[in-house]
Amino acid sequence: MHRKATQTFCNMNVAIVGASGAVGQEFLRVLAERNFPIDELRLFGSSRSAGTTYQFRGKDIVVRELRHDTDDFKDIDIAFTSAGGGISQEFAADITRHGAVMIDNTSAFRMDPEVPLVVPECNAADALNRPRGIIANPNCTTIMMVVALQAIEKLSHIKRVHVSSYQAASGAGAAAMDELEMQMKQIVGGEKPTVSKFAYQLAYNVIPQIDVFTENGYTKEEMKMYHETKKIMHSDIDVSATCVRVPVMRSHSEAIWVETERPISVEEARQAIAGGEGLTLQDNPAEKDYPMPLFLAGCDNVYVGRIRKDLANPNGLTFWLVSDQIKKGAALNAVQIAEWLIANNGLNK
C-alpha cells in the first residue's frame, strides 16, 4: 500500500531536473502514486529535451531548458535532480539559492562532508543537517543493501560485509535497456548484436565490470558501496563488493555475507527482516519461493530470502535480496526523504 499521509500537509512546489531520463520518469510515477502534496510541478532538462510534454495528474507539463540566467527555482521547495553529476555540480547553486532543498540522485555530492547521504530506513534525521541545502541519494546498490543491513545491525553490530551484485541493464539508463532488447532481437534474427552502451555484448552474457577500475582493482561502483555504507550507517563496517552487469531488464539482485559481533540465528534474522522497515521477507526455499527480479519490478520494498548460516564463519549469515533499483534505488528513496522532511517539519531547518 502506498503512503497517503502526505496529503494532510501543505502542498509543495516541486522541480524535477532530468525529467526525460529513466529516473526522471520514475519520479513522475512515484510522486503520483504516493499522492505527494504538490501545488506546482516544474520539469527541467537539456536543450534537447526542452519542449517535451509530460502528463502529471491530468495536466500537461512542458519541460523547460535548465539555464543559469533564470529564477526558475525561486519558489521551489524541493528539487529532485537526476541529470548527471556534472549537471548537479554546475547548477547546485542555482537550484538552492532561494532555499529549495536539492535531493540529488547522482554521485556528485555523496561523500561531501557537508552533504548528508540518506536512506530513510537507516538515517533519516541526517537530512536535517544540510549546510549546502543538498541531500544526496546513495548509489542504488548501496540503498538496497543498507536497508537490509539495518535490520541485522539492530541485532548485533556488523563488522564486515561481502557482497556480489547482479545489476540490471536499466542501471545504466534507458539507452542500455534499449540496447539489451535490441541485442536479443538481433541474435534471434541471426544478426550481429550492436554493442555501444556496454564494453561487451550483454545479451547471453555477464560483465564483471560496472564503472571504471580504480588503482586497487575495484571499480568505482564497488568502492561506492564501501564508502557510502560507512557514511549512512555511521559505522566502521567494511564492505568488499564485486559488481556484475547481467542481462536482466530491471531490478538488481545481491548475494550478501555479513559477519556480526555475536552469532545470529537464522530465525532471529528472519524475524528482524520480516519486521524491518522497507523490507519484505520472501524466504521459503522448500516451495522455491525467493526474490527474483522478473517479478519485483515496480515494487517498493527490498525483498530478502535464502537466509542461512555462513558455513565459513560462525558469526556469519548469508542472504539474497532483490529490489527495483530505479524505484527504491533512486526515485522512491529520494521521495521518501522528502516525505520524511515534510512529516518532521524539516524543510526549513
C-alpha positions as CSV (number, residue, x, y, z in Angstrom):
1,M,0.0,0.0,0.0
2,H,1.3,3.4,-0.9
3,R,1.8,6.2,1.6
4,K,-1.1,8.6,1.7
5,A,-0.2,10.6,4.8
6,T,1.4,13.4,2.8
7,Q,-1.9,14.7,1.6
8,T,-2.6,16.3,5.0
9,F,0.4,18.6,4.7
10,C,0.6,21.9,2.8
11,N,1.3,21.5,-0.9
12,M,4.8,21.9,-2.2
13,N,6.3,23.5,-5.3
14,V,8.4,20.7,-6.7
15,A,11.0,20.5,-9.5
16,I,12.5,17.5,-11.4
17,V,15.8,18.1,-13.1
18,G,16.5,15.4,-15.7
19,A,12.8,14.7,-16.3
20,S,13.2,12.9,-19.5
21,G,15.6,10.2,-18.2
22,A,14.7,6.9,-16.7
23,V,14.9,8.1,-13.2
24,G,13.1,11.4,-14.0
25,Q,10.2,9.4,-15.5
26,E,10.2,7.2,-12.3
27,F,9.9,10.4,-10.2
28,L,6.7,11.3,-12.0
29,R,5.2,7.8,-11.4
30,V,6.3,7.7,-7.7
31,L,5.1,11.2,-6.9
32,A,1.7,10.4,-8.5
33,E,1.2,7.0,-6.9
34,R,2.2,8.2,-3.4
35,N,-0.1,11.3,-3.6
36,F,2.8,13.6,-2.9
37,P,1.5,17.1,-1.9
38,I,2.3,19.1,-5.0
39,D,0.9,22.6,-5.8
40,E,3.1,23.2,-8.8
41,L,5.5,20.8,-10.6
42,R,8.2,22.1,-12.9
43,L,10.2,19.9,-15.2
44,F,13.7,20.7,-16.4
45,G,16.1,19.1,-19.0
46,S,18.7,19.7,-21.6
47,S,18.1,21.8,-24.7
48,R,17.4,18.5,-26.5
49,S,14.5,17.6,-24.2
50,A,13.2,21.1,-23.6
51,G,9.7,21.5,-25.1
52,T,8.8,17.8,-24.5
53,T,5.4,17.5,-22.8
54,Y,4.6,15.0,-20.0
55,Q,1.3,14.5,-18.3
56,F,1.1,14.6,-14.5
57,R,-2.3,14.2,-12.7
58,G,-4.1,15.0,-15.8
59,K,-2.2,18.2,-16.7
60,D,0.4,18.7,-19.5
61,I,3.7,20.0,-18.2
62,V,6.3,21.2,-20.7
63,V,10.0,20.5,-19.9
64,R,12.0,23.7,-19.5
65,E,15.6,24.1,-20.5
66,L,17.9,24.2,-17.5
67,R,19.7,27.5,-17.6
68,H,21.8,29.7,-15.3
69,D,20.2,33.0,-16.3
70,T,16.8,32.5,-14.8
71,D,15.0,32.4,-11.4
72,D,13.1,29.2,-12.3
73,F,13.8,27.8,-8.8
74,K,12.8,30.9,-6.8
75,D,9.6,29.4,-5.5
76,I,10.6,25.8,-5.4
77,D,10.5,23.9,-2.1
78,I,12.1,20.6,-3.2
79,A,14.1,19.8,-6.3
80,F,14.8,16.2,-7.3
81,T,17.9,16.1,-9.5
82,S,18.9,13.3,-11.8
83,A,20.6,14.6,-14.9
84,G,24.2,13.5,-14.2
85,G,26.8,14.5,-11.7
86,G,28.3,17.3,-13.8
87,I,24.9,19.0,-14.2
88,S,24.2,18.7,-10.5
89,Q,27.5,20.3,-9.6
90,E,27.1,23.0,-12.2
91,F,23.6,24.0,-11.2
92,A,23.5,23.3,-7.5
93,A,24.0,27.0,-6.6
94,D,21.1,28.0,-8.9
95,I,18.8,25.3,-7.5
96,T,19.4,26.0,-3.8
97,R,20.0,29.8,-4.0
98,H,16.4,30.7,-3.0
99,G,16.0,28.0,-0.3
100,A,15.0,24.9,-2.3
101,V,16.1,21.6,-0.8
102,M,18.0,19.7,-3.5
103,I,17.7,16.0,-3.3
104,D,20.4,14.7,-5.7
105,N,20.4,11.3,-7.3
106,T,23.9,11.5,-8.7
107,S,27.3,10.7,-7.2
108,A,28.3,14.4,-7.2
109,F,27.9,15.1,-3.5
110,R,27.6,11.7,-1.8
111,M,30.9,11.8,0.1
112,D,30.9,15.6,0.6
113,P,31.1,16.1,4.4
114,E,28.6,18.9,4.2
115,V,26.0,16.9,2.4
116,P,24.1,14.2,4.2
117,L,23.8,10.8,2.5
118,V,20.4,9.4,3.4
119,V,18.4,6.2,3.3
120,P,15.3,7.0,5.4
121,E,15.1,3.5,6.9
122,C,18.6,4.0,8.3
123,N,19.4,7.6,9.0
124,A,16.5,9.9,8.1
125,A,17.5,12.5,10.7
126,D,20.8,13.2,8.9
127,A,18.7,15.0,6.3
128,L,18.1,17.9,8.8
129,N,21.8,18.8,8.8
130,R,22.5,20.1,5.3
131,P,24.7,23.2,5.2
132,R,24.7,23.4,1.4
133,G,21.0,22.8,1.1
134,I,21.7,19.5,-0.6
135,I,20.8,15.9,0.4
136,A,22.4,13.1,-1.5
137,N,20.7,9.9,-2.6
138,P,23.1,6.9,-2.3
139,N,24.1,4.6,-5.1
140,C,21.3,2.1,-5.9
141,T,23.2,-1.0,-4.8
142,T,24.1,0.7,-1.5
143,I,20.5,1.7,-0.8
144,M,19.2,-1.9,-1.3
145,M,21.9,-3.4,0.9
146,V,21.8,-1.0,3.8
147,V,18.0,-1.3,4.2
148,A,18.6,-5.0,4.9
149,L,21.8,-4.4,6.9
150,Q,20.0,-2.0,9.2
151,A,17.6,-4.8,10.4
152,I,20.6,-7.0,11.2
153,E,22.6,-4.2,12.8
154,K,19.8,-3.9,15.4
155,L,20.5,-7.5,16.5
156,S,24.3,-7.3,16.6
157,H,26.9,-4.9,15.2
158,I,28.0,-5.8,11.7
159,K,31.8,-5.9,11.4
160,R,32.2,-6.7,7.7
161,V,30.2,-7.5,4.6
162,H,31.0,-9.3,1.4
163,V,28.6,-8.7,-1.5
164,S,28.2,-9.7,-5.1
165,S,25.7,-7.6,-7.1
166,Y,23.8,-8.7,-10.2
167,Q,22.8,-5.5,-11.8
168,A,20.1,-5.0,-14.5
169,A,20.7,-3.1,-17.7
170,S,18.4,-0.3,-16.6
171,G,21.0,0.7,-14.0
172,A,22.9,2.2,-17.0
173,G,19.8,4.1,-18.2
174,A,17.1,3.8,-20.8
175,A,19.6,3.5,-23.7
176,A,21.1,0.5,-22.0
177,M,17.7,-1.2,-21.7
178,D,17.0,-0.5,-25.4
179,E,20.4,-2.0,-26.3
180,L,19.8,-5.2,-24.4
181,E,16.4,-5.6,-26.0
182,M,17.8,-4.9,-29.5
183,Q,20.7,-7.4,-28.9
184,M,18.2,-10.1,-28.1
185,K,16.2,-9.5,-31.2
186,Q,19.3,-9.3,-33.4
187,I,20.7,-12.6,-32.1
188,V,17.4,-14.4,-32.6
189,G,17.3,-12.9,-36.1
190,G,20.8,-14.2,-36.9
191,E,22.3,-10.7,-36.9
192,K,25.5,-9.5,-35.2
193,P,24.4,-7.7,-32.0
194,T,25.0,-4.0,-31.7
195,V,27.4,-3.1,-28.8
196,S,27.5,0.5,-27.8
197,K,26.4,1.2,-24.3
198,F,28.4,-1.6,-22.7
199,A,32.0,-2.7,-23.3
200,Y,30.7,-6.1,-24.4
201,Q,27.5,-7.8,-25.6
202,L,25.3,-8.1,-22.6
203,A,22.7,-10.5,-24.1
204,Y,23.5,-14.1,-23.1
205,N,26.5,-12.7,-21.1
206,V,27.5,-11.3,-17.7
207,I,30.0,-8.4,-17.5
208,P,32.1,-8.3,-14.3
209,Q,32.7,-4.5,-14.5
210,I,30.4,-1.6,-13.6
211,D,32.0,1.8,-13.9
212,V,35.8,2.2,-14.3
213,F,38.5,0.4,-12.4
214,T,40.4,2.2,-9.6
215,E,44.1,1.6,-8.5
216,N,43.2,-1.1,-6.0
217,G,41.5,-3.2,-8.7
218,Y,37.9,-2.4,-7.5
219,T,35.6,-0.4,-9.7
220,K,34.1,2.9,-8.7
221,E,30.7,1.2,-8.3
222,E,32.3,-1.3,-5.8
223,M,34.1,1.5,-3.9
224,K,30.8,3.4,-3.6
225,M,29.4,0.5,-1.6
226,Y,32.5,0.6,0.6
227,H,32.4,4.3,1.4
228,E,28.7,5.0,1.3
229,T,27.8,2.2,3.7
230,K,30.1,3.6,6.4
231,K,28.6,7.1,6.0
232,I,25.0,6.1,6.0
233,M,25.3,3.7,9.0
234,H,27.8,5.8,10.9
235,S,29.8,2.7,11.3
236,D,33.2,1.2,11.0
237,I,31.7,-1.6,8.8
238,D,33.9,-2.8,6.0
239,V,32.4,-3.8,2.7
240,S,34.1,-5.8,-0.1
241,A,32.0,-5.8,-3.3
242,T,32.0,-7.4,-6.8
243,C,29.5,-5.7,-9.1
244,V,28.3,-7.5,-12.2
245,R,26.1,-6.5,-15.1
246,V,23.6,-9.2,-16.0
247,P,21.1,-9.5,-18.9
248,V,18.1,-8.5,-16.8
249,M,16.0,-5.5,-17.8
250,R,15.1,-4.1,-14.4
251,S,15.7,-4.7,-10.7
252,H,19.1,-5.5,-9.1
253,S,20.0,-8.6,-7.1
254,E,22.6,-9.0,-4.4
255,A,24.2,-12.0,-2.6
256,I,25.4,-10.8,0.8
257,W,27.5,-12.3,3.5
258,V,27.7,-10.5,6.9
259,E,29.9,-11.0,9.9
260,T,28.4,-9.8,13.2
261,E,29.9,-9.4,16.6
262,R,27.9,-12.3,18.0
263,P,26.3,-15.2,16.3
264,I,22.8,-14.6,15.0
265,S,20.4,-17.4,14.3
266,V,18.5,-17.8,11.1
267,E,15.3,-17.4,12.9
268,E,16.4,-14.2,14.6
269,A,17.4,-12.8,11.2
270,R,14.1,-13.8,9.6
271,Q,12.2,-12.1,12.3
272,A,14.3,-9.0,12.0
273,I,13.9,-8.9,8.2
274,A,10.1,-9.6,8.5
275,G,9.7,-6.7,10.9
276,G,12.2,-4.4,9.2
277,E,11.2,-1.1,7.7
278,G,11.1,-1.2,3.9
279,L,11.7,-4.9,3.8
280,T,9.7,-7.9,2.7
281,L,10.7,-11.4,3.8
282,Q,10.3,-13.9,0.9
283,D,12.1,-17.0,2.2
284,N,10.5,-20.3,1.7
285,P,13.1,-22.4,-0.2
286,A,11.1,-25.6,0.2
287,E,8.5,-24.1,-2.1
288,K,11.1,-22.5,-4.3
289,D,9.9,-19.1,-3.1
290,Y,12.6,-16.5,-3.1
291,P,13.1,-13.0,-4.6
292,M,13.7,-12.7,-8.3
293,P,13.9,-9.6,-10.5
294,L,11.4,-10.9,-13.0
295,F,8.6,-10.5,-10.5
296,L,9.7,-7.4,-8.5
297,A,10.0,-4.6,-11.0
298,G,7.8,-1.7,-9.8
299,C,7.7,-2.9,-6.1
300,D,8.6,-0.5,-3.3
301,N,10.4,-2.8,-0.8
302,V,13.7,-4.6,-0.7
303,Y,12.8,-8.4,-0.8
304,V,15.1,-10.8,1.2
305,G,15.3,-14.6,1.0
306,R,17.6,-17.6,1.2
307,I,18.7,-16.5,4.8
308,R,21.1,-19.1,6.1
309,K,24.2,-19.5,8.3
310,D,27.6,-18.9,6.7
311,L,29.4,-22.2,6.7
312,A,32.8,-20.5,6.6
313,N,32.2,-18.2,9.6
314,P,30.5,-19.0,13.0
315,N,29.4,-15.3,13.3
316,G,28.3,-15.1,9.7
317,L,24.9,-15.0,7.9
318,T,24.3,-15.0,4.1
319,F,21.2,-14.0,2.3
320,W,19.9,-12.9,-1.1
321,L,18.0,-9.7,-1.9
322,V,16.3,-8.1,-4.9
323,S,14.9,-4.6,-5.3
324,D,13.8,-2.3,-8.2
325,Q,16.9,-0.1,-8.4
326,I,15.1,2.6,-10.4
327,K,12.4,2.8,-7.8
328,K,13.7,2.2,-4.3
329,G,17.3,2.5,-5.6
330,A,16.6,6.0,-6.9
331,A,13.3,7.9,-7.2
332,L,11.4,6.3,-4.3
333,N,14.3,6.8,-1.9
334,A,14.5,10.4,-2.8
335,V,10.8,10.9,-2.4
336,Q,10.8,9.1,0.9
337,I,13.5,11.6,2.1
338,A,11.2,14.5,1.1
339,E,8.2,12.9,2.8
340,W,10.2,12.5,6.0
341,L,11.2,16.1,5.9
342,I,7.6,17.3,5.4
343,A,6.3,15.0,8.2
344,N,9.1,16.2,10.6
345,N,8.9,19.9,9.7
346,G,12.4,19.6,8.3
347,L,12.2,21.7,5.1
348,N,13.1,24.9,6.9
349,K,15.9,23.5,9.1
